[in-house]
Amino acid sequence: MALRAVEEYKASLRDGRTVYVAGQRVDDVTTHPILSITTEHCGNIYRLALDPEWQDLFTGRSPDTGEVVNRHFLLPSTPQELALRGRMIEEHTRQGNSTLNLTKSVSGDALMGLTVVCHAMDPALGTRYSERVAAFLRHVRERDLSVALAQTDVKGDRRLRPHEQPDPDAYLRIVDRRADGIVVRGAKAHITSVPVVNELIVLPTRALSANDADYAVAFAIPVATPGLTIICRPTGSVEQSVFDYPVSRRNIETEALTVFDDVLVPWERVFMAGEWQFAGQLATSFATFHRFTAISYKPPIGDLLVGAAVMIAEANGTAEVAHVREKVVRLIHYTELIRACGKAAAYEATVVPPGIAVPNAVYTNAGKHHFASHFHEACRLVQDIAGGMAITAPCEADLRNPATGHFVAKYLKGAAGTDAVLRLRLFHLIRDLTASDFGGYNYVVTLHGEGSLSAQALATYREYDLERCRDLARRALGSA
């Protein structure tokens, strides 16, 4: 079962998992009016891996069996392989109309971080976690599973460390150690696509002290594990029009609060259980890989914003206006600087034991900080070019209604030769990307996904070669 078909993936999700949407228990995530959109979107990775046009990019050979497997679960050992992973993630996002599918990429990031850190932890502390991580990687790779990642704790009072919280469950923790495994309790927030994956990897969210040892925990479990409850944020619905919601009706991920109510994790699935000394290193290692994923998946939405801006300017008759062209150039600069950071992060990678190419942390964090801090401005530029009709245009039902459709077609004409329907669709595309519920989601997830702006700034400061710059300053002082 090296590569699964979409229907095999969907069938694997019908396992009795505990999922709620808008207060209602979901019997089947593949047919639910909201989650079926996410299921279909996430099935895209299975289609692409089997598509002859894309198979070379999305697949490779298993190092264990030699079979064709999904490239997301092949650990890059050279800068070139890391760059290929970046290209795959970018193309995957482009195929999803600028919406990433995290069901394999984020877990690949987690497994790379775990592999690197456990390789250092085992000889330092006498643990044997590397074997378990490798076994789990083989498990998901050879069965072509989808896997989500849970890292961010709910955190309670953020002024306090985990062991200082009034409610000790504000961070996920170990509450019991048994012969057959550990028992964990707590919750993780912002878990993308968790209702539509097979497995869930859990990592610590921050550096910890000896007093926080019970919170230093990493493991993997099936999503249908007893005690695991998934509370989903409602998103779009199949009842919405693709005309009115061209992206979010077809391509959207679902976020969830994931609760661990005394969940038993077998020892063979445990990758950290109290080794607080390595919790921060694991969180940081994962973040570097995941921010590389971020700067790989962001260029397609930049390209989409450029395309929408150019087309609506042409439809409005403003494409040759100087300030409009200047705004388009700023959108191009926004997009291409992200893409350049991704390429630089890959080709300036460092290969670390046990032979994994780690993205250059400075380029990775610089690219992530750039795209997060300027995304709102990029959307504003497109909205400015489009005009107010982006949020006031009639909907598809008005266009299709014989009583109103001829008015819509007559009065939404723009520049000579412009099709009114195309112009209307462009307005809806821009609204969906920048001013709908999905657009608001994009604003916040771009700002906070893969860590805060301050986290990226701190990582950049720590990783940059400041001594080289000091030497230049000293040399300049000495030559005065």
ABEGO torsion letter per residue (X at the ends): XABBBAAAAAAAABAGBBBBBGGBBBABAAABAAAAAAAAAAAAAAAAAABAAAAAAABBBBAAAGBBBBAAABBBABAAAAAAAAAAAAAAAAAAGGBBBAAAAAAAAAAAAAAAAAAAAAAAAGBAAAAAAAAAAAAAAAAGBBBBBBABBAGEBAABBAAABABAAABBBBABBBAAEBBBBEBBBGBBGAAABABBBBBBABBBBAAAAAABBBBBBBAABBGBBBBBBBBBBAABBAAABAAAAABBBBBBBBBBBGBBBBAAABABBGBAAAAAAAAAAAAAAAAAAAAAAAAAAAAAAAAAAAAAAAAAGAAABAAAAAAAAAAAAAAAAAAAAAAAAAAABBBBOAGBBBBBAAAAAAAAAAAAAAAAAAAAAAAAAAEAAAAABBBAAAAABAAAAAAAAAAABBBBGBBAAAAAAAAAAAAAAAABAAAAAAAAAAAABGEBAAAAAAAAAAABBAAAAAAAAAAAAAAX
